[in-house]
Amino acid sequence: MIQMALTVGFGKVKITPRPGIRLGGYAHRLGKPSTMVHDDLYAKILLISGKGGELALVQLDLLGLYLKDSSEVKGIVGKALGIRPSNVIVASTHTHSAPETIIPMWPNTIPYTESERAMYNEWFRGMLKVVEDASRSMKIIDNAQLSVGSAKVEGLCFNRTFKGGPINDELTLIGISGGGLRILIASYACHPVCNTDLGISADYPGAFYRYLEDKGFEAIFLTGADGDIDPVRKGREYMSSIGLRLGEASLGAFKTLKPINQVELSLSKISIKLPTRAPPPLSRAEARFKEAYSRVTAEGGLPREPDESMWRNPSYVNLLYSDEEYELAKLGVRNVEASVNIIELGDVLIVTIPGEPFVESEFKIKKHASSLGFPRALVVGYVDDYVGYIPVKDAFRVGAYEARLARWSIVDEDAEEILVEGVLNELRR
């Protein structure tokens, strides 16, 4: 078979904020400002153009983006590249050591000050500008060649929701080469939660980039279906260890990647309505929050220093969730729309989810995709929007963290099956 050549563009730029900005993803940071930069955050822009159409992938070292912000990124990148914004995909790695682009923690207990909000807005506007500049100045590769493969990387993660439950230890790789440039798109399902202090960091995807850069590769990281998957340890030493393991596995697999023959690019989009759980009435939610806040205040208030051990104190846990319920009651969220992208690159399938799918959902999608003629399928989270965790029904039955009502967990127990069936229906079509 003849391998079809594509035109590919690539650009990258630092989007690291200055210390002082709040970091997202961990409630135990108590809204404290960041104090240092451990390693830089990046935006990577990849343009693929060939038979069937064109697609731009924007990968950001961020916790996530809501639809409003990702739409702004799409508009800016689309205009810079001369393509439709609908052909731009915005993926976040979900590092928990980047700005609070989604779910600002403790919004009623520790709200943003005017200066904190101004600092965030200044960084965000600056990020948009450098992403636009990188899109306009990207390196173009004519006659680029695509290849695909995978490697097993075992022992890094565990299923935090179900003891001994499934994990996906497959590192999937798409290679792009030509014009003296080698790019590896890598997808792995493990929460980037190793770094827990007040330092800015891309977490283990950043360590992965640095390893490959030293070997002459550019890297794009797509976080897989990791809604219930965590690293077996935390800390910056283990962060580096994950990056090293994934980097070594990528180099080992690179020589065995198989060409993607007869590449025809296809992008389809579907919107799936997911049912949500109703928060308490506003008056009741407000009363619960005030009661919880008063209790913590009477006990001496929140601790001075961030410490994960604080979550053994039921008063702190109660305050966090009553704050979340109060915020949800004010927002009045009912149903949410999950915007799903289905990308075909020859016989490679990429399904993107705007939230945190469980690994069990990925296995369902991949099984059916294989029966429909897609031997290689990726399920990627944190793309284009953030609707929170999408837990499987059993997570609700066991009372898992991911299923407890909060802004990061608003869908009901039927949502996962509705989402998966919607994806499968589109694949069948």
Number of C-alpha atoms within 10 A of each C-alpha: 7 9 13 18 20 23 17 25 20 22 20 23 19 16 22 21 23 14 15 17 25 27 30 23 22 18 17 21 21 19 22 16 16 21 15 16 17 15 15 17 23 21 23 23 25 24 24 18 19 17 14 13 12 19 24 26 19 27 21 28 28 28 25 32 27 18 17 10 17 22 19 13 24 23 17 20 29 20 15 16 18 10 17 15 19 15 19 26 22 25 30 26 28 28 29 26 30 28 25 21 18 18 19 20 25 20 15 17 16 12 13 17 9 9 10 15 14 13 16 21 12 12 18 16 10 14 20 18 15 16 25 21 17 21 27 15 14 18 16 18 20 14 15 21 21 24 19 20 20 21 18 14 18 13 11 18 20 21 21 19 22 14 8 9 13 17 24 22 17 14 21 23 24 21 23 20 18 18 12 7 15 15 21 24 17 23 23 23 28 27 23 26 22 25 22 21 20 22 18 29 29 31 32 28 30 24 23 26 23 19 22 21 14 9 11 12 18 21 22 28 22 26 26 30 30 26 26 29 25 21 21 14 14 14 13 19 12 18 23 20 15 25 21 20 16 28 23 16 16 26 16 13 19 19 9 13 17 15 19 23 17 15 22 18 20 17 16 14 16 14 14 18 15 22 18 18 15 17 22 17 14 17 11 14 21 19 13 20 23 17 15 21 22 14 16 17 12 9 9 8 12 16 11 9 11 18 14 12 8 15 14 9 10 11 18 20 15 19 22 23 19 26 25 24 25 27 22 22 19 16 12 14 15 14 15 17 14 19 20 22 22 18 19 19 17 16 17 20 22 18 23 27 27 28 26 27 27 27 24 19 19 21 18 13 19 21 13 16 21 14 9 12 11 18 14 16 22 25 25 27 30 28 30 29 26 25 23 21 26 30 29 23 15 13 19 15 10 11 11 15 16 23 24 16 20 24 21 19 20 27 26 20 21 15 21 22 16 15 20 16 15 16 24 17 9 12 17 9 6
